[in-house]
Amino acid sequence: MAETEKSLVGDHLVDKIRRRRKLAETVSPLPEKTRVITVSNQKGGVGKTTTTVNLASALARRGARVLVIDLDPQGNASTALGVMHRPEVTSVYDVLLGDHDIDDALQPTTDNENLLCVPSTINLAGAEIELVSLVAREQRLRTALQEFLDAAEERFHYVFIDCPPSLGLLTVNAFVAADEVLIPIQCEYYALEGLSQLLGNIELIQKHLNPGLRVSTILLTMYDARTNLAHEVADEVRAHFPEQVLRAVIPRSVRISEAPSYGQTVHAYDGASIGALAYLEAAAEMAERGAALAAAETHTATTDGEA
C-alpha cells in the first residue's frame, strides 16, 4: 500500500475514533412529549425507508422508546426490523379500516427491545381505494395513533411513520397524524427535484387538515465527500434550509445498502461501520435540537404569560 493511501486510512480511523468518543460522551435528552415524525420524499431512491429504520434504531439504542409505523405497501421497513408482514398478519391496513387497534398490530422487532413496529402488508396496496368511502378518511391514522398513545402503559418518545413516495391517501394520513416531517435528500444531481411540490403539499395539509405540521428536519444522504457534486448539493440545500438541515450527513456506505437484504438495520448488521456511526450522530443531533426547541417554546409561553 502506498504511503498516501496508508495516511488516508490512518486519518479515517482517527476521525472515526474521535467521533465515537464524542458520541459516547453525549447524552441524548428524551422528549417530554411524544414526537410523531413522518419521513417523506416524493422522489424515490433517496433512502427514505433506510433513514426511517436506522434513525429509529439509533434513538432506541440511545435510550428512547420508539415506534415505527410502516405505511408503505412494499413493507420494506417491516422487513428491515425483522417483523412478520405476511398478508394474514394484523397490520396498519386493519388499523386504517377500523377493524383493529394499533395495540393489536404492534410487534416487537429483532433490532432492539426499545423499538416496536406496526407492520405493513400487501393488503395496504388496495387501501387507497377502500379509504375513499370512509368517514374522516384523512384522519384515520391520527385518531388510532392518539388513542394508542393515550392508553399506552409506557410512554413512547418517538413515532416514525414511513410512507410511500407518492401523495395519496396513505401519505395524507401520515401527514395528518404527525407533528413533524423529516425529509431525506440524496447528495446527487436533481437533489431538489420535486421538493417544491412536496413542500407545497405540506402547506396544503397545514392549511386544511393539520395546522401544527412543520418540516423540522432535513437529512443529507448518500454523501460522497470525494466528489465536488456532493459538496455543492450539500451547500445548496443548507442555503435553502439553514434551520432544518442536520450537520450530520449519511455517507454512501456498502453496509447501509447490504443491511436490508439481511432483514436488519445497519446497527444490527454492522454496528461498527461508518454508516451506523453517521445515523447515531444524526439521531443525537435530532434529540438535541428537539430539546432546544421545546425549551425555547416553553420560555416563550412563560414570557407571554407573564406579559
C-alpha positions in Angstrom: 0.0 0.0 0.0 1.4 3.4 -1.0 2.3 5.9 1.8 -0.5 8.3 0.7 -3.1 5.5 1.0 -1.8 4.5 4.4 -2.0 8.1 5.5 -5.6 8.4 4.3 -6.6 5.1 6.1 -5.0 6.3 9.3 -6.7 9.7 9.1 -10.0 8.0 8.5 -9.5 5.7 11.5 -8.5 8.6 13.8 -11.6 10.6 12.7 -13.9 7.6 13.3 -12.4 7.1 16.8 -12.8 10.8 17.6 -16.4 10.8 16.5 -17.2 7.7 18.5 -15.7 9.2 21.7 -17.6 12.4 21.2 -20.9 10.4 20.7 -20.2 8.3 23.8 -19.9 11.5 25.9 -23.1 12.9 24.6 -26.4 12.3 26.4 -29.4 12.5 24.2 -32.3 14.2 26.0 -35.6 12.4 25.9 -38.6 14.5 24.7 -41.3 15.2 27.3 -43.9 14.9 24.7 -44.0 12.1 22.1 -42.6 13.4 18.8 -44.5 12.0 15.8 -42.4 12.3 12.7 -43.4 11.4 9.1 -40.5 10.6 6.9 -41.3 11.7 3.4 -39.9 12.5 -0.1 -41.9 12.1 -3.2 -38.7 11.4 -5.1 -37.8 7.7 -4.9 -34.4 6.2 -4.1 -33.4 8.8 -1.6 -33.1 6.5 1.4 -36.4 7.2 2.9 -37.1 3.8 4.4 -33.4 3.3 5.2 -33.4 6.6 7.1 -36.7 5.7 9.0 -35.5 2.4 10.4 -31.9 3.4 11.1 -32.8 6.6 12.9 -35.4 4.8 14.9 -32.9 2.1 15.7 -30.3 4.7 16.7 -32.7 6.5 19.0 -33.7 3.3 20.6 -30.0 2.4 21.2 -29.6 5.8 22.9 -32.4 5.1 25.4 -35.6 6.2 23.7 -38.7 4.1 23.3 -39.6 4.2 19.6 -42.5 3.1 17.4 -42.2 2.7 13.6 -45.4 2.6 11.6 -44.9 1.1 8.2 -47.3 2.9 5.9 -45.7 1.8 2.7 -47.4 -1.2 0.9 -43.9 -2.5 0.0 -43.3 -3.3 3.6 -39.5 -2.6 3.5 -39.4 -1.0 6.9 -41.1 -4.1 8.4 -38.5 -6.3 6.6 -35.6 -4.3 8.0 -36.9 -4.6 11.5 -37.4 -8.3 11.3 -41.2 -8.1 11.7 -43.6 -10.5 10.2 -45.8 -8.9 7.5 -47.5 -11.7 5.6 -51.0 -10.9 4.3 -52.7 -12.7 7.2 -50.8 -10.6 9.9 -52.7 -7.9 11.6 -51.2 -4.7 10.2 -51.6 -1.0 9.7 -54.1 -1.8 7.0 -56.5 -3.2 9.6 -56.0 -0.2 11.7 -56.8 2.2 8.9 -60.0 0.4 8.1 -61.0 0.4 11.8 -61.0 -3.4 12.2 -58.2 -3.4 14.8 -56.5 -1.0 17.2 -52.8 -0.3 16.9 -52.2 -2.4 20.0 -53.5 -5.4 18.1 -51.0 -4.9 15.3 -48.0 -4.0 17.4 -45.0 -6.3 17.2 -41.5 -6.3 18.8 -38.6 -6.0 16.5 -35.5 -8.1 16.3 -33.4 -4.9 16.3 -33.9 -3.6 19.9 -36.2 -4.1 22.8 -36.9 -0.3 22.8 -38.1 -0.5 19.2 -41.5 -1.7 18.2 -43.3 -1.7 14.8 -46.8 -1.7 13.3 -46.1 -3.6 10.1 -47.4 -3.1 6.6 -48.8 -6.0 4.4 -49.6 -6.3 0.7 -53.2 -5.6 1.6 -52.3 -2.0 2.1 -51.9 -1.6 -1.7 -55.7 -1.5 -2.0 -56.3 0.7 1.0 -56.2 3.9 -1.1 -59.4 2.8 -2.9 -61.1 1.4 0.3 -60.4 4.6 2.3 -62.2 6.8 -0.2 -65.7 6.0 1.0 -64.9 6.0 4.8 -65.8 8.8 7.2 -62.8 11.1 8.1 -60.6 9.2 5.7 -57.7 11.6 6.1 -57.7 11.3 9.9 -57.9 7.5 10.4 -54.3 7.1 11.4 -54.2 10.2 13.6 -57.3 9.0 15.6 -55.9 5.5 16.0 -52.5 6.7 17.0 -53.7 9.2 19.5 -55.9 6.6 21.2 -53.0 4.2 21.3 -50.5 6.8 22.8 -53.0 8.0 25.4 -53.6 4.4 26.6 -50.0 3.2 26.4 -48.7 1.9 29.8 -45.2 3.0 28.9 -44.7 6.2 27.0 -43.2 6.3 23.5 -40.7 9.1 23.0 -40.7 8.9 19.2 -43.1 7.6 16.5 -41.7 7.4 12.9 -44.1 6.9 10.0 -42.7 5.6 6.8 -45.0 6.5 3.9 -44.9 5.7 0.1 -43.2 8.0 -2.3 -46.4 9.5 -3.7 -49.2 11.8 -2.4 -52.2 9.5 -2.0 -54.5 9.0 1.0 -51.8 6.9 2.8 -49.3 9.8 2.7 -52.0 12.3 3.6 -52.9 10.1 6.7 -49.2 10.2 7.6 -49.0 14.0 7.4 -52.2 14.5 9.3 -51.1 12.1 12.1 -47.6 13.8 12.5 -46.3 16.9 14.2 -43.1 16.9 12.1 -41.9 16.0 8.7 -38.3 14.6 8.1 -37.1 14.9 4.5 -34.1 12.8 3.4 -32.4 14.3 0.4 -29.7 12.5 -1.5 -26.5 14.4 -2.4 -26.8 13.9 -6.1 -27.8 15.8 -9.2 -31.6 16.7 -9.2 -31.5 16.5 -5.4 -34.1 19.3 -5.0 -36.2 17.9 -7.8 -39.8 17.6 -6.6 -39.0 19.2 -3.3 -41.0 22.3 -4.1 -44.0 20.1 -4.9 -43.6 18.2 -1.6 -43.4 21.5 0.4 -46.5 22.8 -1.5 -48.4 19.6 -0.5 -47.3 20.0 3.1 -48.6 23.6 3.1 -52.0 22.4 1.8 -52.1 19.9 4.7 -51.2 22.7 7.1 -53.9 24.9 5.8 -56.7 22.4 5.6 -56.0 19.4 7.9 -53.1 19.8 10.3 -52.0 23.4 11.1 -49.4 22.1 13.6 -47.4 20.2 11.0 -43.9 21.5 10.2 -40.8 20.5 8.3 -38.4 20.0 11.3 -35.5 18.0 9.8 -33.7 17.6 6.5 -31.1 14.8 6.4 -28.5 14.6 3.6 -28.0 11.0 2.5 -25.7 9.2 0.1 -23.0 11.7 0.7 -19.6 11.1 -1.0 -17.0 13.5 0.4 -14.7 12.7 -2.5 -16.9 14.4 -5.1 -17.4 18.1 -5.7 -21.0 17.4 -6.6 -21.8 16.2 -3.1 -20.3 19.3 -1.5 -22.2 21.5 -4.0 -25.5 19.8 -3.3 -25.0 20.0 0.5 -24.2 23.7 0.3 -27.2 24.4 -1.9 -29.6 22.5 0.5 -28.1 24.2 3.5 -28.5 27.6 1.8 -32.2 27.0 1.2 -33.0 25.4 4.6 -30.4 26.6 7.1 -32.6 25.8 10.2 -33.7 22.3 9.1 -30.6 20.6 7.7 -28.7 18.5 10.2 -25.0 18.9 10.5 -24.7 15.1 10.4 -24.7 13.6 6.9 -25.2 9.9 5.9 -22.4 8.7 3.6 -22.6 6.3 0.8 -22.0 3.0 2.5 -21.9 -0.6 1.4 -23.0 -1.7 4.9 -26.1 0.6 4.8 -27.0 -0.9 1.4 -26.4 -4.5 2.4 -28.3 -4.5 5.8 -31.9 -4.6 4.4 -31.1 -7.7 2.4 -30.4 -9.4 5.7 -33.6 -8.1 7.3 -31.6 -5.8 9.6 -30.8 -2.2 10.3 -27.2 -1.1 9.8 -26.7 -1.1 13.6 -27.7 -4.7 13.9 -25.8 -5.7 10.7 -22.6 -3.9 11.4 -22.7 -1.5 14.4 -19.0 -0.6 13.9 -19.5 0.7 10.4 -19.2 4.4 9.4 -22.9 4.2 8.3 -24.1 3.1 11.7 -22.0 5.9 13.3 -23.5 8.5 11.0 -27.1 7.5 11.9 -26.2 7.6 15.6 -24.8 11.1 15.2 -27.9 12.2 13.3 -30.2 10.7 16.0 -28.2 12.5 18.7 -28.5 15.8 16.9 -32.2 15.4 16.4 -32.7 14.7 20.1 -30.6 17.8 21.0 -32.5 20.1 18.5 -35.8 18.8 19.7 -34.9 19.5 23.4 -33.6 23.0 22.5 -36.8 23.9 20.5 -39.1 22.6 23.3 -37.1 24.7 25.9 -37.4 27.8 23.7 -41.2 27.2 23.2 -41.6 26.8 27.0 -39.7 30.0 27.6 -41.7 31.9 25.1 -45.0 30.7 26.6 -43.8 31.7 30.1 -42.8 35.1 28.9 -46.1 35.7 27.1 -48.0 34.6 30.2 -46.1 37.0 32.4 -46.7 39.8 30.0 
